[in-house]
Amino acid sequence: MTLSSQSDLAGLRRAGAVVAETLRAMEAAARPGVRTDELDAVAARIFRRHGARSAPQLAYDFPALTCISVNDQIVHGIPGERVLEPRDVVKLDVTAELDGYIADAAVTVLVPPAQPTARRLRKCVRRAFERALAVVKPGLRVAELGRVVEEEVKRWDCAVVRELRGHGVGRSIHEPPSIPNFYSPLTEGVLHEGLVIALEPIVSERPARVVEEPDGWTLRTHNRTLAAHYEHTIVITAGGAEVVTTLAA
């Protein structure tokens, strides 16, 4: 969406605050012995308190409130009876609808004791996001975001998951523009003030294709390599960008 008023911005900020609070609580609860559906229940309690709803459920009839993907699972993992184990790499992806506004964010959590490879992968994906965020401004071609992400990921000797990409967001869960995490001169679109996007590098330890698991939702790496995901909803401003899915420390 493109914001048309201060009311739009305030509504998006409220949805973003719910997402941020939920991710913080889920991350704090992620430890060995906890089931992924217990983490989803943490989200459910926060959503109920704020009157928020799960955007994946509303849009796609997803079978849980949040997406929780572990190790080689990349995105769209269904919370269930899986028990977190030491050294797991857990992607928590929360998309909330509140009063007609939708915000989307994801983090990668390392269940202790974390593997050095997993630490590097998480640092890589977060740094790729930060590098892309730093260049955001009105008039920037969407293709340049992909260039910056891809260059940073290569610097860490990791690989972009090319089939998955960022997107517009705000009134529905997936809106234009599509934002690849790699450079292509064919990528269309230019950022403009007020545009709302979900910027989300998704990377793997080694180059990998995406395959779908039998549940019809979960996507994993074909070669079982580890994957990481980092995402925030941002608003393009005259001076750069505002991240609406973070909480003050």
C-alpha positions in Angstrom: 0.0 0.0 0.0 0.9 3.6 -0.2 0.1 5.6 2.9 -2.4 8.5 2.2 -2.7 10.0 5.6 -1.3 10.2 9.1 -4.2 7.9 10.1 -2.8 5.3 7.8 0.6 5.6 9.3 -0.8 5.4 12.9 -2.8 2.2 12.0 0.2 0.6 10.4 2.4 1.4 13.5 -0.2 -0.2 15.7 -0.2 -3.4 13.7 3.6 -3.3 13.6 3.8 -3.0 17.4 1.7 -6.1 17.8 4.1 -8.0 15.5 7.1 -6.7 17.4 5.7 -7.6 20.8 4.8 -11.1 19.5 8.2 -11.8 18.1 9.9 -10.6 21.2 7.8 -12.9 23.4 8.2 -15.9 21.1 11.9 -15.5 20.9 12.1 -15.3 24.7 10.1 -18.6 24.9 12.2 -20.5 22.3 14.4 -22.9 24.3 15.1 -26.6 24.3 12.1 -28.7 25.1 9.5 -26.2 24.0 7.1 -27.3 21.2 6.5 -25.1 18.2 2.8 -25.0 18.9 3.5 -23.7 22.3 5.3 -20.8 20.7 2.3 -20.3 18.4 0.2 -20.2 21.6 2.3 -17.3 22.9 1.4 -15.4 19.7 -2.3 -16.3 20.1 -2.4 -14.7 23.6 -0.8 -11.5 22.4 -3.1 -11.3 19.4 -6.2 -11.8 21.6 -5.1 -9.0 24.0 -4.8 -6.5 21.1 -7.7 -7.7 19.0 -5.3 -8.7 16.2 -5.7 -11.5 13.7 -3.4 -13.8 11.8 -3.0 -12.5 8.2 -1.9 -15.9 6.8 -5.1 -17.4 8.2 -7.2 -14.7 6.8 -5.6 -14.7 3.3 -4.7 -18.3 2.8 -6.4 -20.3 5.6 -3.0 -21.2 7.0 -3.4 -23.9 9.7 -1.8 -21.8 12.5 -1.4 -18.2 13.6 2.3 -17.9 12.8 4.9 -19.6 10.7 7.7 -21.5 12.5 10.4 -23.1 10.4 13.3 -25.1 11.8 16.8 -25.8 10.5 16.5 -26.6 6.7 12.9 -25.5 6.7 13.0 -22.0 5.1 9.6 -20.5 5.5 5.9 -21.4 6.1 6.5 -24.1 8.7 3.4 -25.2 10.6 3.7 -25.0 14.4 2.9 -28.4 15.9 4.3 -31.1 18.1 7.9 -30.6 17.1 10.1 -30.1 20.1 13.0 -27.6 19.9 16.4 -29.1 20.4 19.8 -27.6 21.3 21.5 -26.0 18.3 18.2 -25.6 16.3 17.9 -22.7 13.9 14.3 -21.4 14.3 12.7 -18.9 12.0 9.7 -17.1 13.6 7.5 -15.3 11.1 4.6 -13.2 12.3 2.1 -11.3 10.2 -0.7 -9.5 12.0 -3.9 -7.8 10.8 -5.2 -5.0 13.1 -8.1 -2.7 12.2 -7.5 -3.3 8.5 -3.7 -2.8 8.5 -1.2 -5.6 8.1 2.5 -5.8 9.3 4.9 -8.6 8.7 8.3 -9.4 10.3 10.5 -12.4 10.9 13.6 -13.2 13.0 16.0 -16.2 13.2 16.5 -17.6 16.7 19.4 -19.9 17.6 18.6 -22.4 20.3 21.7 -22.7 22.6 24.3 -23.8 22.3 24.4 -22.2 18.8 26.7 -23.7 16.1 29.3 -21.3 14.6 27.8 -21.9 11.2 24.4 -20.9 12.4 25.8 -17.8 14.1 27.4 -16.7 10.8 24.3 -17.4 8.9 22.2 -15.3 11.2 24.7 -12.5 11.2 24.7 -12.7 7.4 20.9 -12.4 6.9 20.6 -9.5 9.4 23.5 -7.6 7.9 22.0 -8.0 4.5 18.8 -6.5 5.7 20.6 -3.6 7.4 22.7 -2.9 4.3 19.5 -2.8 2.1 17.7 -0.6 4.6 20.5 1.9 4.6 20.1 2.6 0.9 16.3 2.9 0.9 15.0 6.2 -0.4 12.4 7.5 -2.8 13.4 7.1 -6.4 15.6 4.0 -5.8 15.0 1.2 -8.2 13.7 -2.0 -6.5 16.4 -3.9 -8.4 19.1 -2.0 -6.3 17.7 -3.5 -3.1 18.4 -7.0 -4.6 21.9 -5.9 -5.6 22.8 -4.8 -2.1 21.4 -7.9 -0.4 23.1 -10.3 -2.9 26.5 -8.5 -2.5 26.3 -8.7 1.3 25.3 -12.4 1.3 28.1 -13.3 -1.0 30.5 -11.4 1.3 29.5 -13.9 4.1 30.0 -16.8 1.7 26.3 -17.7 2.0 23.6 -18.0 -0.7 20.4 -16.1 -1.5 17.3 -18.3 -1.7 16.3 -17.0 -5.1 12.8 -18.3 -5.3 11.6 -16.3 -2.2 11.4 -12.5 -2.1 10.1 -9.5 -0.3 6.9 -7.7 -1.2 4.6 -4.8 -0.7 2.3 -5.1 2.3 -0.2 -3.0 4.3 -3.7 -3.7 3.3 -3.1 -7.3 2.3 -0.3 -9.7 3.1 1.3 -9.7 -0.4 1.1 -6.7 -2.6 3.3 -5.1 -5.3 6.1 -4.6 -5.7 7.9 -7.9 -5.7 11.4 -7.5 -4.2 14.0 -10.1 -5.2 17.0 -10.6 -3.0 19.3 -10.7 -6.0 20.0 -8.3 -8.8 18.2 -8.5 -12.1 17.9 -5.7 -14.6 14.4 -7.1 -15.3 13.2 -6.3 -11.8 10.5 -3.6 -12.1 9.5 -0.8 -9.7 10.8 2.3 -8.1 10.4 3.2 -4.4 8.3 6.2 -3.6 7.4 8.1 -0.5 4.6 6.4 1.5 5.1 3.0 0.0 5.0 0.1 2.5 7.2 -3.0 1.9 8.3 -6.1 3.7 12.1 -6.2 3.2 13.2 -9.8 3.9 16.5 -11.4 3.0 16.2 -15.2 3.0 19.5 -17.0 2.8 21.0 -20.5 3.1 24.3 -21.9 4.2 25.0 -23.2 0.7 23.2 -22.7 -2.6 19.9 -24.6 -2.5 16.6 -24.9 -4.4 13.3 -24.7 -2.6 11.2 -27.8 -2.2 7.8 -28.2 -0.6 7.2 -30.7 2.2 4.3 -33.1 2.1 2.2 -30.9 4.4 1.7 -28.6 1.4 3.0 -25.5 3.2 6.5 -25.9 4.5 9.3 -24.9 2.2 12.8 -26.3 2.8 16.2 -26.5 1.1 16.5 -29.4 -1.3 20.0 -30.3 0.1 19.0 -29.9 3.8 21.3 -27.0 4.3 20.5 -24.5 7.0 18.4 -21.4 6.2 17.9 -18.1 7.9 15.3 -15.3 7.5 15.1 -11.7 8.7 12.3 -9.3 7.8 10.6 -6.0 8.8 7.8 -3.9 7.5 9.1 -0.5 6.5 7.6 2.7 5.2 9.5 4.7 2.6 9.9 8.3 3.9 11.3 11.5 2.4 14.5 10.8 4.3 14.8 7.1 3.9 12.6 4.6 5.8 10.8 4.0 9.0 10.7 0.4 10.4 7.3 -0.2 12.0 7.8 -3.7 13.3 10.4 -3.0 16.1 9.9 -2.1 19.7 11.9 0.4 21.7 14.5 -1.3 23.9 
